[in-house]
Amino acid sequence: MNAFDLTGKLAVVTGASRGIGRAMARGLAEAGADIIGVSASLGPGSDVEKDVTATGRAFEAIRTDFADPDAVRALGADLAGRERPVDILVNNAGTIRRTPAAQHSDTDWELVLQVNLSAQFALTRAVGAGMVARGHGKVIFTASLLSYQGGITVPGYTAAKHGIAGLTKALANEWAPHSVNVNAIAPGYIATDNTQALQDDPVRSKAILERIPAGRWGSADDLAGATVFLASGAADYIHGTTLPVDGGWLGR
Ligand SMILES: NC(=O)c1ccc[n+]([C@@H]2O[C@H](COP(=O)([O-])OP(=O)(O)OC[C@H]3O[C@@H](n4cnc5c(N)ncnc54)[C@H](OP(=O)(O)O)[C@@H]3O)[C@@H](O)[C@H]2O)c1
């Protein structure tokens, strides 16, 4: 299916060092895209670099801490000012702080809102402006089941992920007329570092598993297909939607 071919495209994937972002980067590269991976710690010789170069595609690592608004603005200016434009922006970097709401500190709240929402907007504003000017581009956010539900002991994370679902619609409304597709993917419960505390909690992990119709936790690789789809011409008429990849969780 040529509609899914990404040959010649340049994709930026944030949070590409591990987990879901690493799998998204590998999937996009397998579909033909060159990759710029971004994360707080990414450097030369990373696992994701090996994944991408093994497909024959080019890889560049950029280290940026999304907790630092100035660093995010600098990243946006760097990417927006390059000769080779960014065709696909995957806003996937994210962090989580698990503390009951009554004890949830300002520090945790502000960090999670900055990394998971404000940085996503600042980067997308910078890169998206070029997409709008060129009249094409794909933006994909990583939302969450907590873009729909409240979660337990993660109020900042839930607020940020609800914000991502709203931002996806807001940007799509403005940018769809310019043939820039803005959409989100909502992963279900995926076995990564983000959910390690839940996997390690026998009560929570059992309760979660029992509620997943597919009968298993997701793997990061489960997100690759939806990412390639939303990044490709096959999704040209899809704007402002959040696509759950959740083993059926939301339908239950
Ligand atoms: N796992 C799930 O079940 C699940 C479900 C729904 C949504 N999500 C979302 O999926 C996305 C990826 O999560 P994951 O499960 O793959 O988690 P993960 O394995 O913990 O990976 C998180 C990624 O985000 C990067 N990151 C974290 N804080 C950062 C910061 N301050 N600046 C720059 N990069 C930062 C990390 O970079 P470093 O390696 O450099 O720290 C890493 O690449 C997140 O947005 C998360 O909220 C996950």
The ligand as a Tripos MOL2 file, in Angstrom:
@<TRIPOS>MOLECULE
LIG
   48    52     1     0     0
SMALL
NO_CHARGES

@<TRIPOS>ATOM
      1 N1          3.1460    3.3310   29.1430 N.am      1 LIG1
      2 C1          1.8560    3.5780   29.1220 C.2       1 LIG1
      3 O1          1.0440    2.7440   29.5400 O.2       1 LIG1
      4 C2          1.3510    4.8770   28.5920 C.ar      1 LIG1
      5 C3         -0.0340    5.0180   28.4840 C.ar      1 LIG1
      6 C4         -0.5450    6.2000   27.9810 C.ar      1 LIG1
      7 C5          0.3000    7.2100   27.5810 C.ar      1 LIG1
      8 N2          1.6370    7.0420   27.6940 N.ar      1 LIG1
      9 C6          2.4790    8.1470   27.2410 C.3       1 LIG1
     10 O2          3.3920    7.6520   26.2760 O.3       1 LIG1
     11 C7          4.5170    8.5210   26.2300 C.3       1 LIG1
     12 C8          5.7600    7.6910   26.3200 C.3       1 LIG1
     13 O3          5.7530    7.0110   27.5660 O.3       1 LIG1
     14 P1          6.4540    5.6100   27.8080 P.3       1 LIG1
     15 O4          5.4260    4.7170   28.3740 O.co2     1 LIG1
     16 O5          7.2000    5.1850   26.6130 O.co2     1 LIG1
     17 O6          7.4000    6.0400   29.0180 O.3       1 LIG1
     18 P2          8.9650    5.9190   29.2710 P.3       1 LIG1
     19 O7          9.4440    4.5750   28.8890 O.co2     1 LIG1
     20 O8          9.1000    6.4000   30.6620 O.co2     1 LIG1
     21 O9          9.6180    6.9840   28.2480 O.3       1 LIG1
     22 C9          9.4430    8.3600   28.4330 C.3       1 LIG1
     23 C10        10.1760    9.1060   27.3350 C.3       1 LIG1
     24 O10         9.9430   10.5180   27.5220 O.3       1 LIG1
     25 C11        11.2060   11.1430   27.7010 C.3       1 LIG1
     26 N3         11.1430   12.2110   28.6950 N.ar      1 LIG1
     27 C12        10.6750   12.1270   29.9710 C.ar      1 LIG1
     28 N4         10.8570   13.2870   30.6000 N.ar      1 LIG1
     29 C13        11.4620   14.1160   29.7060 C.ar      1 LIG1
     30 C14        11.9260   15.4580   29.7740 C.ar      1 LIG1
     31 N5         11.8480   16.1800   30.8940 N.pl3     1 LIG1
     32 N6         12.5020   15.9880   28.6660 N.ar      1 LIG1
     33 C15        12.6170   15.2630   27.5380 C.ar      1 LIG1
     34 N7         12.2040   14.0020   27.4170 N.ar      1 LIG1
     35 C16        11.6370   13.4260   28.4990 C.ar      1 LIG1
     36 C17        12.1590   10.0720   28.1800 C.3       1 LIG1
     37 O11        13.4770   10.4660   27.8760 O.3       1 LIG1
     38 P3         14.7540    9.9850   28.7450 P.3       1 LIG1
     39 O12        14.9340    8.5230   28.4710 O.co2     1 LIG1
     40 O13        15.8610   10.8140   28.1910 O.co2     1 LIG1
     41 O14        14.4270   10.2560   30.1790 O.co2     1 LIG1
     42 C18        11.6680    8.8790   27.3750 C.3       1 LIG1
     43 O15        12.1780    8.9240   26.0630 O.3       1 LIG1
     44 C19         4.3350    9.5120   27.3750 C.3       1 LIG1
     45 O16         3.7840   10.7170   26.8690 O.3       1 LIG1
     46 C20         3.3360    8.8170   28.2690 C.3       1 LIG1
     47 O17         2.5980    9.7180   29.0450 O.3       1 LIG1
     48 C21         2.1860    5.8990   28.1830 C.ar      1 LIG1
@<TRIPOS>BOND
     1     1     2 1
     2     2     3 2
     3     2     4 1
     4     4     5 ar
     5     4    48 ar
     6     5     6 ar
     7     6     7 ar
     8     7     8 ar
     9     8     9 1
    10     8    48 ar
    11     9    10 1
    12     9    46 1
    13    10    11 1
    14    11    12 1
    15    11    44 1
    16    12    13 1
    17    13    14 1
    18    14    15 2
    19    14    16 1
    20    14    17 1
    21    17    18 1
    22    18    19 2
    23    18    20 1
    24    18    21 1
    25    21    22 1
    26    22    23 1
    27    23    24 1
    28    23    42 1
    29    24    25 1
    30    25    26 1
    31    25    36 1
    32    26    27 ar
    33    26    35 ar
    34    27    28 ar
    35    28    29 ar
    36    29    30 ar
    37    29    35 ar
    38    30    31 1
    39    30    32 ar
    40    32    33 ar
    41    33    34 ar
    42    34    35 ar
    43    36    37 1
    44    36    42 1
    45    37    38 1
    46    38    39 2
    47    38    40 1
    48    38    41 1
    49    42    43 1
    50    44    45 1
    51    44    46 1
    52    46    47 1
@<TRIPOS>SUBSTRUCTURE
     1 LIG1         1 GROUP 0 **** ****
